[in-house]
Amino acid sequence: MKKWWIMWLICIPIFLVSYVYSIFITSKIAYLPQSECKPKFIFTPQDVQYCSEIYPIDVILIAFKTNPITYIWLLTGLYIIGFLVFVLITKIRKRKLF
């Protein structure tokens, strides 16, 4: 079990760095001219006045299209949450046995 905790601790900085690189950098689409940002919209209506009104889901979807590091962000995030849920479930099961 110790090696899984070490992997979990290693995943935290990977998660943070990949988040900053993929989502934070992609959110700079809000500063693009309208002619460049509007064709990238998926859920955001085309009649918005400014590119800064982009929906957060569009930022995430654009990040998946343009930055493959976003997949690393998603996988490490799922691992971090999944491992914590697994540890919590095993602790609850052990407590019921005694």
KOLDRENBA-690168 format. One record per residue: residue number from 1; residue in three letters; x, z, y of N, C-alpha, C in turn. Coordinates in steps of 0.2 Angstrom, whole numbers. Each point is the difference from the previous one (the first is absolute). Layout:
<recs>
[rec NUM; ALA; [X; Z; Y]; [X; Z; Y]; [X; Z; Y]]
...
</recs>
This chain:
<recs>
[rec 1; MET; [4; 0; -6]; [-4; 0; 6]; [4; 0; 6]]
[rec 2; LYS; [6; 3; 0]; [5; 0; 5]; [2; -7; 3]]
[rec 3; LYS; [1; -5; -5]; [2; -7; 3]; [-6; -3; 3]]
[rec 4; TRP; [-6; 2; -1]; [-6; -3; 4]; [0; 3; 7]]
[rec 5; TRP; [1; 6; 1]; [1; 3; 6]; [5; -3; 4]]
[rec 6; ILE; [6; -2; -3]; [5; -3; 4]; [-2; -7; 2]]
[rec 7; MET; [-3; -4; -5]; [-3; -6; 2]; [-5; 0; 6]]
[rec 8; TRP; [-4; 5; 0]; [-5; 1; 5]; [4; 2; 7]]
[rec 9; LEU; [5; 4; 0]; [3; 1; 6]; [4; -6; 3]]
[rec 10; ILE; [2; -4; -5]; [4; -7; 2]; [-5; -4; 3]]
[rec 11; CYS; [-7; 0; -2]; [-5; -5; 2]; [-2; 2; 7]]
[rec 12; ILE; [1; 6; 2]; [-3; 2; 7]; [4; -4; 5]]
[rec 13; PRO; [7; 0; 0]; [3; -4; 6]; [-1; -8; -1]]
[rec 14; ILE; [-1; -2; -6]; [-1; -7; -1]; [-7; -2; 3]]
[rec 15; PHE; [-5; 4; -2]; [-6; -1; 3]; [0; 0; 8]]
[rec 16; LEU; [3; 5; 3]; [0; 0; 7]; [4; -6; 3]]
[rec 17; VAL; [5; -2; -3]; [4; -5; 3]; [-4; -7; -1]]
[rec 18; SER; [-3; -1; -5]; [-4; -6; -1]; [-6; 0; 4]]
[rec 19; TYR; [-3; 6; 1]; [-6; 0; 4]; [2; -2; 7]]
[rec 20; VAL; [5; 3; 3]; [2; -1; 7]; [2; -8; 0]]
[rec 21; TYR; [4; -3; -4]; [2; -7; 0]; [-6; -4; 0]]
[rec 22; SER; [-5; 1; -5]; [-5; -5; -1]; [-6; 1; 4]]
[rec 23; ILE; [-3; 6; 1]; [-6; 1; 4]; [1; 0; 7]]
[rec 24; PHE; [5; 4; 2]; [2; 2; 7]; [2; -7; 3]]
[rec 25; ILE; [5; -4; -3]; [2; -6; 3]; [-5; -5; 0]]
[rec 26; THR; [-5; 0; -5]; [-5; -5; 0]; [-5; 1; 5]]
[rec 27; SER; [-1; 7; 2]; [-5; 2; 5]; [2; -3; 7]]
[rec 28; LYS; [6; -3; 1]; [2; -3; 6]; [-4; -6; 1]]
[rec 29; ILE; [-4; -2; -4]; [-4; -6; 1]; [-4; 1; 6]]
[rec 30; ALA; [-2; 6; 2]; [-4; 1; 6]; [3; -2; 6]]
[rec 31; TYR; [7; -1; 0]; [3; -3; 6]; [1; -7; 1]]
[rec 32; LEU; [-2; -4; -5]; [1; -7; 0]; [-5; -3; 4]]
[rec 33; PRO; [1; -6; 2]; [-5; -4; 4]; [-6; -2; -4]]
[rec 34; GLN; [-6; -1; 3]; [-6; -1; -4]; [0; -6; -5]]
[rec 35; SER; [4; -5; 3]; [0; -6; -4]; [4; 1; -7]]
[rec 36; GLU; [5; 5; 0]; [3; 1; -6]; [-3; 6; -5]]
[rec 37; CYS; [-3; 4; 3]; [-3; 6; -4]; [-7; -2; -3]]
[rec 38; LYS; [-4; -3; 4]; [-7; -2; -3]; [0; -3; -6]]
[rec 39; PRO; [4; -5; -2]; [0; -4; -6]; [1; 5; -6]]
[rec 40; LYS; [3; 6; 1]; [2; 4; -5]; [-5; 5; -2]]
[rec 41; PHE; [-5; 1; 4]; [-6; 4; -1]; [-4; -1; -6]]
[rec 42; ILE; [-2; 5; -4]; [-4; -1; -6]; [-7; 3; 1]]
[rec 43; PHE; [0; 7; 2]; [-6; 3; 1]; [-1; 1; 8]]
[rec 44; THR; [5; 0; 4]; [-2; 0; 7]; [-3; -6; 3]]
[rec 45; PRO; [-5; 1; 4]; [-4; -6; 2]; [5; -4; 5]]
[rec 46; GLN; [-1; -6; 0]; [4; -5; 4]; [-2; 1; 7]]
[rec 47; ASP; [-5; 3; 2]; [-2; 0; 7]; [2; 6; 4]]
[rec 48; VAL; [5; 4; -3]; [3; 6; 3]; [4; -3; 6]]
[rec 49; GLN; [0; 5; 5]; [4; -2; 7]; [7; 0; -1]]
[rec 50; TYR; [3; 6; -4]; [7; 1; 0]; [2; 0; -7]]
[rec 51; CYS; [6; -1; -2]; [3; 0; -6]; [1; 8; -2]]
[rec 52; SER; [0; 4; 4]; [0; 7; -1]; [-6; 3; -3]]
[rec 53; GLU; [-5; -4; 0]; [-6; 3; -3]; [-1; -2; -8]]
[rec 54; ILE; [6; -2; -3]; [0; -1; -7]; [-2; 6; -4]]
[rec 55; TYR; [-4; -2; -5]; [-2; 6; -5]; [6; 2; -4]]
[rec 56; PRO; [0; 6; -2]; [6; 3; -4]; [0; -4; -7]]
[rec 57; ILE; [-5; -2; -3]; [0; -3; -6]; [3; -7; 0]]
[rec 58; ASP; [-1; -3; 6]; [4; -6; 1]; [7; 1; 1]]
[rec 59; VAL; [2; 5; 3]; [8; 1; 0]; [2; 1; -7]]
[rec 60; ILE; [-3; 4; -4]; [2; 1; -7]; [0; -7; -4]]
[rec 61; LEU; [-5; -4; 1]; [0; -6; -4]; [5; -5; 3]]
[rec 62; ILE; [2; 0; 6]; [5; -4; 3]; [7; 2; -3]]
[rec 63; ALA; [0; 7; 0]; [7; 2; -3]; [1; -2; -7]]
[rec 64; PHE; [-5; 0; -4]; [0; -2; -7]; [2; -8; 0]]
[rec 65; LYS; [-2; -4; 5]; [1; -7; 0]; [7; -1; 2]]
[rec 66; THR; [3; 4; 5]; [6; -2; 3]; [6; 4; -2]]
[rec 67; ASN; [-1; 6; -2]; [5; 5; -2]; [0; 2; -8]]
[rec 68; PRO; [4; -2; -4]; [-1; 2; -7]; [2; 7; -1]]
[rec 69; ILE; [3; 3; 5]; [2; 7; -1]; [-7; 5; 0]]
[rec 70; THR; [-5; -3; 3]; [-6; 3; 0]; [-3; 2; -7]]
[rec 71; TYR; [2; -4; -5]; [-2; 2; -7]; [4; 6; -2]]
[rec 72; ILE; [6; 1; 2]; [4; 5; -2]; [-3; 7; 3]]
[rec 73; TRP; [-2; -1; 6]; [-4; 5; 4]; [-6; 2; -4]]
[rec 74; LEU; [-4; -4; -2]; [-6; 1; -4]; [2; 3; -7]]
[rec 75; LEU; [5; -2; -3]; [1; 2; -7]; [3; 8; 0]]
[rec 76; THR; [5; 1; 5]; [2; 6; 1]; [-5; 5; 2]]
[rec 77; GLY; [-4; -2; 4]; [-6; 5; 3]; [-5; 1; -6]]
[rec 78; LEU; [-1; -5; -4]; [-4; 2; -6]; [3; 5; -5]]
[rec 79; TYR; [7; -1; -1]; [4; 4; -4]; [0; 7; 2]]
[rec 80; ILE; [1; 1; 7]; [0; 7; 3]; [-7; 3; -1]]
[rec 81; ILE; [-5; -3; 1]; [-7; 3; 0]; [-1; 1; -8]]
[rec 82; GLY; [1; -5; -4]; [-2; 1; -7]; [4; 5; -3]]
[rec 83; PHE; [6; 1; 2]; [4; 5; -4]; [-3; 7; 3]]
[rec 84; LEU; [-1; 1; 6]; [-3; 6; 2]; [-7; 2; -3]]
[rec 85; VAL; [-4; -5; -1]; [-6; 1; -4]; [1; 2; -7]]
[rec 86; PHE; [5; -4; -3]; [2; 2; -7]; [2; 7; -1]]
[rec 87; VAL; [4; 2; 5]; [3; 7; -1]; [-6; 5; 1]]
[rec 88; LEU; [-4; -1; 5]; [-6; 4; 1]; [-5; 0; -6]]
[rec 89; ILE; [-1; -5; -3]; [-4; 0; -6]; [3; 4; -6]]
[rec 90; THR; [6; -1; -1]; [4; 4; -5]; [0; 7; 2]]
[rec 91; LYS; [0; 2; 6]; [0; 7; 2]; [-7; 3; -2]]
[rec 92; ILE; [-5; -4; 2]; [-7; 2; -1]; [-1; 1; -8]]
[rec 93; ARG; [2; -5; -4]; [-1; 1; -7]; [3; 6; -3]]
[rec 94; LYS; [6; 1; 2]; [4; 6; -2]; [-3; 6; 1]]
[rec 95; ARG; [-3; 1; 6]; [-3; 6; 3]; [-7; 1; -5]]
[rec 96; LYS; [-3; -5; -2]; [-6; 1; -4]; [1; 2; -7]]
[rec 97; LEU; [6; -2; -2]; [2; 2; -7]; [1; 7; -1]]
[rec 98; PHE; [2; 4; 6]; [2; 7; -1]; [-5; 4; 2]]
</recs>
